[in-house]
Amino acid sequence: GMRTGDKSHALWILCFHHVFLPYVSGKPLKLIEEQCEVSISQMIELKEEEQPACLRCFWQLCLNLMGVSHNTVKLKGKAMDEEKVVFTKALHANFVAAKTIACSLFGEYELGAHLDIKKGDKQIFKFKGGALTGMAFFFHRALSLYAMARKNKRKKGKYMARARRIHKEYTDSLEKKNPNILHYVSILNAELGALEKRKTREESVCKLYNDAIAISARGGYLPDAALAQERFADFLLNEVGNTVEAKYHIEGAIQRYTNWGAIGVVEHLHNKYQCVLVGSSKN
C-alpha cells in the first residue's frame, strides 16, 4: 500500500484492520469508536475523501449504539449527517450497511427490511469476494426480514421468502467451510424455526436459540450473542407467553450489550421491556 504509493488501497486496509474487522469480531465499541476518529484524521491528512466518508458511517453507528448520539437509526451526529451526504457507490453501500445494523439492534425491523439497496451496493456486498461488512449487512438484513415475518402475519410469506434467500447463501457458505459465519447461521436457524408451525416447535426453537447464544458467546461475538438472547426473549414473550424466562434473556442481552459498550441499545431495551423487567421483579 503506502510503500508502493498506493494510498487508496492502504487506507482501505486501515479501515478493514482497525474498524471493520474489530466490529464484526465483537470488540469493545469504545475502542472502535476511538479508532474511527483517529483513522479519519489520518485519511484527511493524506487528502483522501472516499475512505473517511465511508468510515464516518460506522463511526456514527458506534456513537448511536453507545448512546452518545440522541439518534438511534438515523446516522446523524458528531460523525456525519445522512441528510447532507452526497453518495458515491462505495459510500452508499457502507451507509446502507451501517443503517441496517442500527435498525436491527434498535428493533426498527421494518425500516431495516426495506432500506433501498442499489445495484452498486450489490456489487460491493456479495458473498464471494465482497466487502467484510457485507456479511454483517446481510445477516442483519435477514434478521430484520424474519422479525417482520413474525410481526406481520399478513405479509409473512413475502418476508420469509426474502429472508430465506439470504439465509441460504449463509448456509451454502458454511457448507463450504467458511468458519466465520457459524454464529450467523445459528441465529438465522433459530429465527426460521420460530416461524415454522410444528407441534414440537417450542422445544426445538428453544434449543436453536440456546445453541445460537452459546455459539456466538464462545466465538467472542458479544453483540450477536446479545441479539440472539433478545430475539429469544421476544419469542418467549410473544409466542410462548413465558414472561419469567423472557425476563431472564432480556437481562442477559442487556448485560452483554453493556459489556460491549452499547448503552444506547441498553436504554432502548429498558424502555421496550420496562413492564416485563419491573413486573417480573415483583414476583
C-alpha positions as CSV (number, residue, x, y, z in Angstrom):
1,G,0.0,0.0,0.0
2,M,1.9,3.0,1.3
3,R,5.3,1.6,0.4
4,T,4.3,1.4,-3.3
5,G,2.5,4.8,-3.2
6,D,-1.0,3.3,-3.3
7,K,-2.6,5.5,-0.6
8,S,-6.1,4.5,-1.5
9,H,-5.6,0.8,-1.1
10,A,-3.6,1.3,2.1
11,L,-6.4,3.3,3.7
12,W,-9.0,0.7,2.8
13,I,-6.7,-1.9,4.5
14,L,-6.6,0.5,7.5
15,C,-10.4,0.6,7.6
16,F,-10.5,-3.2,7.5
17,H,-8.0,-3.9,10.2
18,H,-8.8,-1.1,12.7
19,V,-12.6,-0.8,12.3
20,F,-14.5,-3.3,10.2
21,L,-12.7,-6.5,11.5
22,P,-12.9,-5.4,15.2
23,Y,-16.5,-4.6,14.8
24,V,-17.7,-7.9,13.3
25,S,-15.4,-9.6,15.9
26,G,-17.3,-8.0,18.7
27,K,-14.5,-5.9,20.1
28,P,-15.5,-3.1,22.6
29,L,-17.4,-0.3,20.9
30,K,-15.4,2.4,22.6
31,L,-12.1,1.2,21.1
32,I,-13.7,1.0,17.7
33,E,-15.2,4.5,18.0
34,E,-11.8,6.0,19.0
35,Q,-10.1,4.2,16.2
36,C,-12.6,5.6,13.7
37,E,-11.8,9.1,14.8
38,V,-8.1,8.6,14.6
39,S,-8.2,6.8,11.2
40,I,-10.4,9.5,9.7
41,S,-7.9,12.2,10.8
42,Q,-5.1,10.3,9.1
43,M,-7.1,9.9,5.9
44,I,-7.9,13.6,5.8
45,E,-4.3,14.5,6.3
46,L,-3.5,12.3,3.3
47,K,-6.1,14.1,1.3
48,E,-8.3,11.1,0.7
49,E,-12.1,11.5,0.6
50,E,-14.0,8.3,0.0
51,Q,-12.5,6.2,2.8
52,P,-13.1,8.7,5.6
53,A,-16.6,9.3,4.2
54,C,-17.4,5.6,4.4
55,L,-15.8,5.3,7.8
56,R,-18.0,8.1,9.1
57,C,-21.0,5.8,8.7
58,F,-19.5,3.3,11.1
59,W,-18.3,6.0,13.4
60,Q,-21.8,7.4,13.7
61,L,-23.2,3.9,14.1
62,C,-20.8,3.4,17.1
63,L,-21.9,6.7,18.6
64,N,-25.6,5.8,18.2
65,L,-25.1,2.4,19.7
66,M,-23.1,3.8,22.6
67,G,-25.9,6.3,23.4
68,V,-23.6,9.3,22.8
69,S,-25.9,10.5,20.0
70,H,-29.5,11.4,20.5
71,N,-30.4,9.3,17.4
72,T,-30.8,5.6,17.1
73,V,-31.2,4.5,13.5
74,K,-30.7,7.9,11.9
75,L,-27.0,8.4,11.2
76,K,-26.8,12.0,12.3
77,G,-24.5,13.5,14.9
78,K,-20.8,14.1,15.5
79,A,-19.5,11.9,12.7
80,M,-22.0,12.7,9.9
81,D,-25.4,13.8,8.8
82,E,-27.1,11.4,6.5
83,E,-29.4,14.2,5.2
84,K,-26.5,16.1,3.8
85,V,-24.4,13.3,2.3
86,V,-23.7,13.2,-1.4
87,F,-23.4,9.5,-2.1
88,T,-20.9,7.6,-4.1
89,K,-21.2,3.9,-4.9
90,A,-18.9,2.8,-2.0
91,L,-20.4,5.4,0.4
92,H,-24.0,4.3,-0.2
93,A,-23.1,0.7,0.3
94,N,-21.4,1.4,3.7
95,F,-24.3,3.8,4.7
96,V,-26.9,1.0,4.0
97,A,-24.8,-1.5,5.9
98,A,-24.4,0.8,9.0
99,K,-28.1,1.8,8.9
100,T,-29.3,-1.8,8.5
101,I,-27.2,-2.8,11.6
102,A,-28.6,0.1,13.6
103,C,-32.2,-0.9,12.6
104,S,-31.6,-4.5,13.6
105,L,-30.1,-3.6,17.0
106,F,-32.6,-0.9,17.8
107,G,-35.6,-3.0,16.8
108,E,-36.6,-1.0,13.7
109,Y,-37.1,-4.1,11.7
110,E,-39.5,-2.7,9.1
111,L,-37.0,0.0,8.1
112,G,-34.2,-2.5,8.1
113,A,-36.1,-4.8,5.9
114,H,-37.0,-2.1,3.4
115,L,-33.8,0.0,3.0
116,D,-33.2,0.7,-0.6
117,I,-30.3,-1.4,-2.0
118,K,-28.9,-0.1,-5.2
119,K,-27.1,-2.0,-8.0
120,G,-23.7,-0.7,-6.8
121,D,-24.4,-2.0,-3.3
122,K,-24.9,-5.5,-4.6
123,Q,-21.6,-5.3,-6.4
124,I,-19.8,-4.4,-3.2
125,F,-21.8,-6.7,-0.9
126,K,-21.5,-10.2,-2.3
127,F,-20.7,-13.4,-0.6
128,K,-17.8,-14.3,-2.8
129,G,-15.0,-11.7,-2.8
130,G,-17.2,-8.9,-1.3
131,A,-16.5,-6.5,1.5
132,L,-16.3,-7.8,5.0
133,T,-19.1,-5.5,6.1
134,G,-21.3,-7.3,3.6
135,M,-21.5,-10.4,5.9
136,A,-22.8,-8.3,8.8
137,F,-25.1,-6.4,6.5
138,F,-26.8,-9.4,5.0
139,F,-27.1,-11.0,8.4
140,H,-28.9,-8.0,9.9
141,R,-31.0,-7.7,6.8
142,A,-32.1,-11.3,7.0
143,L,-32.8,-11.0,10.7
144,S,-35.0,-7.9,10.1
145,L,-36.9,-9.8,7.4
146,Y,-37.5,-12.7,9.7
147,A,-38.5,-10.4,12.5
148,M,-41.1,-8.7,10.2
149,A,-42.4,-12.1,9.1
150,R,-43.1,-12.9,12.8
151,K,-44.6,-9.5,13.4
152,N,-46.7,-9.0,10.2
153,K,-48.7,-12.2,9.6
154,R,-50.3,-10.8,6.5
155,K,-47.0,-10.4,4.7
156,K,-45.3,-13.3,6.4
157,G,-44.8,-15.2,3.2
158,K,-43.1,-12.3,1.4
159,Y,-40.8,-11.5,4.2
160,M,-39.8,-15.2,4.7
161,A,-39.1,-15.7,1.0
162,R,-36.6,-12.8,1.0
163,A,-35.0,-13.9,4.3
164,R,-34.7,-17.5,3.1
165,R,-32.7,-16.4,0.0
166,I,-30.1,-14.7,2.2
167,H,-30.2,-17.5,4.8
168,K,-29.4,-20.0,2.0
169,E,-26.4,-18.0,1.0
170,Y,-25.0,-18.3,4.5
171,T,-25.9,-22.0,4.8
172,D,-24.1,-22.7,1.5
173,S,-21.1,-20.7,2.6
174,L,-21.0,-22.6,5.8
175,E,-21.1,-25.9,4.0
176,K,-18.1,-24.7,2.0
177,K,-16.2,-24.5,5.3
178,N,-16.4,-20.7,5.9
179,P,-15.5,-20.6,9.7
180,N,-16.7,-17.1,10.3
181,I,-20.4,-17.4,9.9
182,L,-21.5,-20.3,12.1
183,H,-22.9,-17.9,14.7
184,Y,-24.9,-16.0,12.0
185,V,-26.3,-19.3,10.6
186,S,-27.2,-20.4,14.1
187,I,-29.2,-17.3,14.9
188,L,-31.0,-17.3,11.5
189,N,-31.8,-21.0,12.0
190,A,-33.5,-20.1,15.3
191,E,-35.4,-17.2,13.6
192,L,-36.6,-19.5,10.9
193,G,-37.6,-22.2,13.4
194,A,-39.6,-19.7,15.4
195,L,-41.7,-19.1,12.3
196,E,-42.4,-22.7,11.4
197,K,-45.6,-24.4,12.6
198,R,-44.9,-27.7,14.3
199,K,-46.3,-29.4,17.3
200,T,-42.8,-29.7,18.8
201,R,-41.9,-26.1,17.8
202,E,-41.4,-24.6,21.3
203,E,-38.9,-27.2,22.5
204,S,-36.9,-27.2,19.2
205,V,-36.9,-23.4,18.9
206,C,-35.6,-23.0,22.5
207,K,-32.8,-25.4,21.7
208,L,-31.9,-23.5,18.5
209,Y,-31.8,-20.2,20.3
210,N,-29.8,-21.6,23.2
211,D,-27.3,-23.1,20.7
212,A,-27.1,-19.8,18.9
213,I,-26.4,-17.9,22.1
214,A,-23.7,-20.4,23.1
215,I,-22.0,-20.5,19.7
216,S,-21.9,-16.7,19.5
217,A,-20.6,-16.3,23.0
218,R,-17.9,-18.9,22.6
219,G,-16.7,-17.2,19.5
220,G,-16.5,-13.9,21.2
221,Y,-19.3,-12.3,19.2
222,L,-20.7,-10.4,22.1
223,P,-23.3,-8.3,20.3
224,D,-24.5,-11.3,18.3
225,A,-25.0,-13.3,21.5
226,A,-26.9,-10.4,23.0
227,L,-29.1,-10.1,19.9
228,A,-29.8,-13.8,20.0
229,Q,-30.9,-13.5,23.6
230,E,-33.1,-10.5,22.8
231,R,-34.8,-12.3,19.9
232,F,-35.2,-15.4,22.1
233,A,-36.9,-13.3,24.7
234,D,-39.3,-11.9,22.1
235,F,-40.2,-15.4,21.1
236,L,-40.8,-16.5,24.7
237,L,-42.8,-13.4,25.5
238,N,-45.0,-13.1,22.4
239,E,-45.2,-16.7,21.1
240,V,-44.9,-18.8,24.2
241,G,-46.1,-16.5,27.0
242,N,-43.3,-17.3,29.3
243,T,-42.6,-14.0,31.0
244,V,-40.2,-15.3,33.6
245,E,-37.8,-16.9,31.1
246,A,-38.2,-13.9,28.7
247,K,-37.1,-11.6,31.5
248,Y,-34.0,-13.8,32.1
249,H,-32.9,-13.4,28.5
250,I,-33.7,-9.7,28.3
251,E,-31.5,-9.2,31.3
252,G,-28.8,-11.4,29.7
253,A,-29.0,-9.3,26.5
254,I,-28.8,-6.1,28.5
255,Q,-25.7,-7.4,30.3
256,R,-24.0,-8.4,27.1
257,Y,-24.8,-5.1,25.4
258,T,-23.5,-3.3,28.5
259,N,-20.2,-5.2,28.3
260,W,-19.9,-4.3,24.7
261,G,-20.5,-0.7,25.4
262,A,-23.8,-0.3,23.6
263,I,-25.5,1.8,26.3
264,G,-27.9,3.3,23.7
265,V,-29.2,-0.2,22.9
266,V,-29.4,-0.9,26.7
267,E,-31.6,2.1,27.1
268,H,-33.8,1.0,24.2
269,L,-34.3,-2.4,25.8
270,H,-35.1,-1.0,29.2
271,N,-37.8,1.2,27.6
272,K,-39.2,-1.5,25.4
273,Y,-39.4,-4.2,28.1
274,Q,-40.0,-1.9,31.1
275,C,-43.2,-3.7,32.1
276,V,-41.5,-7.1,31.9
277,L,-38.4,-6.1,33.8
278,V,-40.3,-4.3,36.6
279,G,-43.3,-6.5,36.7
280,S,-41.3,-9.8,36.9
281,S,-39.1,-8.4,39.6
282,K,-42.1,-8.1,41.9
283,N,-43.0,-11.8,41.6
